[in-house]
C-alpha cells in the first residue's frame, strides 16, 4: 500500500512564538512523508521569518482574511493525499502524523478524522488549565462516529475537501468554520471519525473574558445558528443529552419561579428561592467532569470554577441563542474555492529534507 503524503496546513496570524514551537515539534516527527504549509494571514510579527526558517511552503496573504480563507489557500497549494489542519498554538507529538496516516489506511471508508487536546496543557494559567482539560474530557467521552469536524487538529482526504468546497470563507474570524465544514461533509455522506488517541498539546494562554467570548459568541451562538439553518441537532461532542436536559431544567426553573410570583404576588422571596435552587443544581449535570478533574489531581479551586463556569456559560449562551435565532445563516448555493487562484503576494518554497 502506498504511504500517503500528508500536507500540514497552518494558518498563522501574530503568533510567532507558538508557531516556532509547533514547527519544531513537526521537525521531530517520526513520519517523514509530509509537507508543511504555513499561510501568513498578513501577520505583523515575526511569523513569516519563523515560517521560512522551518516550513516547506510559505504563503503570504496581502491582507488579513481570517483562518477559513487561509486554510483554503493552504489546501490549494497542497500536493498531499491528506490535508492536516492544525492551529499555530499547538505542539504535536513524534507519532502524531503516523497516527493520522494509519487512521486513513486502516479505514478506507473514513474521509476525515480529528483528535483532541491532551491532559497536560502547555500553559499553566488557571483558565488555560480549565479550558483545555474540559476540551480533553469532552472529546475523550464523545461518540467516535462524529457529526462535526475540528480544525485545530483535524485531517481530511484532499479530494473530499475539494469536493465539498473547503471552509466557508464568510467566517472571517475564528468561529465554527470547522463545525460547519463537518456538517457539509456529513450531509454529503462522508464519514468523520473522532480518534481519541490522536492528542496534541495546546499552548494558548486563556483569559476569563477570552474564554467567555470564544465559547459563547464565537462558537456557541454561530453553532446554534448552524443547527437552525440545517435543522440538524446531533448528539455528539457539541450537544450531549445531559446538556439538553440541563437547558430544559433552566426553563422549568424560570417558569416555576414566575408562576409562583404570578399566583402569589407577595411571595417574591419564594419565587427567588426557587430560581436560586434551580441555578445551584445546574452544576450537578457537570459531575462527570468533576470526577475527571479529581482523578488527574486538579486543585479544589479548579473544581469550584468548573461548576460556576458551567452554569454561567450555559445560561448565557442559551438565552443569547434564543434571542438571535431569526438571524440564522442562510446556506449559500456554492462553497467552492479555486485551488489554483491564490490571493497571495507570493509563495515562498523551500525543499523539505526527508
N, C-alpha and C positions, 0 to 999 in steps of 0.2 A: 504494500500500500504506500502510495506517495505521501511523504511527510508534508503537511500543509504549511504554507508560509503565512505567518501572522503579521498583519500590518497594524502596528500600535499607533493610535491617533490620540494626540493630547492637545486640547485647546489651552492656550496659556494667555493669561492677562494679569500682569503685575503681580506675579508670584514667583519671582526668580529663585529665591532661596529654597522654596519647596520643590520647584522644578529641578534644581540641581540634585537634590536628594533622590527624587524619583528617577531621574536619568541614570544616576549612579547605581540605583538598585536594578535597573534594567540591564546595565552592563555586566552585572553579576549573575545574570540568568544562565541556567544550565541548558536552556533551549536556544539554539543558535539560528534557526530558520525564521528570522523575523526582520522587519524593517521598522524604524522608528520615525514617525512623522509628527513634528511639533508645528502647530498652527498658532503663530503670534497674532493675537487679536488686537493689534495696534497698542501693545503694551508700552508704558512709559518708563519701565525699569530696565534691568539688565537681562530680561528674559530671552531676547534674541541672541545675545552673546553667549548665554548659557546653552541655549538650544544648539547653536552652531558648533559648540565645543563637543557635544555628545551625539546629537541626533543625525540620522542619515539624510533626512529631508527637513527643511525649514521653510514654511510658507509664511510670508509676511503680508497681512491684510493692510489695505491702505486706510481703513478706518475701523473703529470698533463695531462689530456686527453681532456679537453675542455667541454663546457656545454652540447653539444649533447650527448657525451658518459656518462657524469654524470647523465643527466636526464634519459637516458635509464637504467642505473644501478638502479636508484631510482625506476623507473617503474617496474623493475624486482623484486624488494624487496617488492613491494606494495601488499596489500591484499584487497584494497577497490574496490568499483564498479566504482568510478570516480577518474581519475588522475587529480589533480590540480597542474599545473606547475606555479611556481612563482619565481621571482628573489629575491636574498638575500637583495637587497636595496629597498624593498617595505614594506609598512605597510598596513595591511588590516583593515577593519572596523569590528565591532562586528557582523554585519549581512551579511558579505561577503560570508561566507560559506553557510549560509541559502539561499541566493540568487542563488548560484551556484546549490545547491541541487534542488531548485524549478524550475530552468531552465530546468533541465532534467526530473523532474517529470511532469511538465506541458506540455512538448512537447516530447512525446516518439519518434518522428521522428527525433529529434535533436541528433547528435552524438558528437558535440564539440561546445563549447562556449568560448568567450573571452570578456573582458571588456575594460577599458581604465584607464588612469591616471585621477585623479580628477583635479579640477581647483585651488587647493591650494598646490603647490609644497612644498615638505619638506625642500628644500634648497633655500635660499633667494638670491643666486647669480644671476646676470643679465642673464647669459647664461642659467642657470638651469631654470629660470622663462620662458624664451623664448621657450626652447626645450619642457618642459613639457606642457605648455599651448598650443603650436602648436599641440602636440600629442593629447591632450584632444580635441581640436577643430576638428581635422581630424576624430577621432573616433566618436565623437558625431554628426557629419554631414555626416556619411557614410551609405551605404546600410546595413541593418541589416542582409540580406542574404549574407553572406561573402564568398569570394573565397580564403581566406587566414586564417592563424592562428597566434596567438600572445602568446609566451611562457612566457612573463613577468607577465601575469595574464590570463591564459587560461586553460580550463578544457576539458577533452575528456573521453569518455567511455573507460574503461580499455581494454575490448575485441577488440574494434575498433583500439585502439592504437597498440596493439599487432598484429592485423591482417595486418595493413599496414607496420609494421616493425619498428615503432618508428622513432626517429630522425636520420637523415643521419650523421653518425659519421665522415665523411670526413671533415665536418666543425669543425676544431679543435680550432677555436676561435669564439667568439660571432659574428654571421653574420646573415644569413637569414635561419637558420636551422628550425625556426618555420614557416616561409612563405613556405619553401619547403615542410614541412610536410603537411601544409594546401593544397598545390597543389595536393599532392598524395591522400589526403582524398577526395577532390572533384573529382579527376579522378576515384576514387573507388566508386563514387556515394554516398558518405557520406555527411551529411548536417552540415554546420557550421553556427552558429548564433552569431552576434555581439550583446551583451547585454549591452546597453549603461548605464543602471542603476547600473551595477557592476563596481564600481570605487575604485581605490586604490591610496595610496599616494606614490609618488616616492621620495626617499631621496637622490638620487645621486647628487653630485656636478659636473657640466659640465664645461669644458673649451672650448674656441672657437675652438682650434685645435682638441680636442676630439670630439666635435660636428661635425666638418667638416669630420673627419676621419670616424666616425660612420655612418653618413648619406650618404656619397659618396662611400668610399672604402669598408666599412664593410657591408653596406646594399644596397645602390643604384646599385653598379656595379654587385655584385653577383645576385641581383634580376633581373637585365636586362638579365644576362646570363641564369637565370632560365626561363624567359619568352621566350627567343630564343630557349632554349632546348625543352620546352614543346609546343612552338608555340601557347601559350595562352596569351592574353593581356586583363585581366579582368578590368572592370571599377568599381573598388571598392576603398577601402581606400588607396591602393598603387598608383593608377593611375586614376585621375579624368579627365573628359572631358576637363575642363579648362586647365589642365596641358598639355594634348595632343595638344590643340590649342596653348598653350604658346610655346611648342617646335617647332611647325610649324612656329610660328611668329619669333622665333630666326633664323631659317634657311632662312625665307623670307627676314629678315633684312640683314643678311650677304650676301645673293645673290644680293640684291638690291645695297648694297654698293660696292661690287666688280664689278657688272655690270656697274655701273656709272663710276668706275675707269677704266674699260676696254674700254668703249666707249670714255671717255674723260680723258685721262691720266693726264692732268693738273688740273683736278677737284678733287684732293685728299681731299681738305677741305670739299667739298660737300659729298664725299663718307664717310668721317669720321663723318660728321654731321648726315647722315642717320643712321649710325651704332649706334651713341650715342643716338639718339632719340629712336631707337628701343629698346635699352637696358633700357633706362629710363622708357619706357612704360611697360616693363615686370612686375614690381611690381603691376600694376593695376589688374593683374589676382589674386593677393593676397588680394584684397579689402575686401572680406567677413571676412577674419581673422582679418584684421584691425578693422572692426566693432565689432567683438567679443572682442578684446582687449579693445576697448573703453567702452564696456558695463560693463566689470569687473573692470574698473578703472585702466588700465595699464598706466605706465608712458609714456611720449612723446618719451623718448629715446628708449623704447622698441618698440614703433610703427615704428620709423625710422629704427631700427635694423632689424625688421621683413621684411621690404621692401628690404633692402640691402642683407640680407642673402638669401632671396627667389631668387633673381636674381643670386647671386653668386653660390649658390648650384645647381640651375637648369642648368645654363650654364656649370659649371664644370662637373657635372655628365653626362650631355647629350653628350658632346664631348668625355669624357672618355669612355662612353658606346660604342660609335661608333668605337673607336679605338681598343677595345679589344673583339668585338663580336665574332671573329673567335675562341676565346679560351673558348667558352661556355662549361659548364659542360656536360659530357656525362652521361646519366642516366644508373646506374648500373642495373644488372639483378635482384639483391635482396638487400633489405634494412634490412633484418631480423637480429635480435639480439637474443641471447639466454637468456631468462628471468631468467634461473637458474644459468648462468655462470657469477658470479661477478668477475671483475678484481680488487679485493679489498684485502687489507691486513687483514681486519677484519670488522665484523659488530657488532656494539655495540647496544644492545637493552635495552630500559628502558620502563617499562609499563606506558602507558599514563593514567592518572587518569581521568575517565569520570565524 
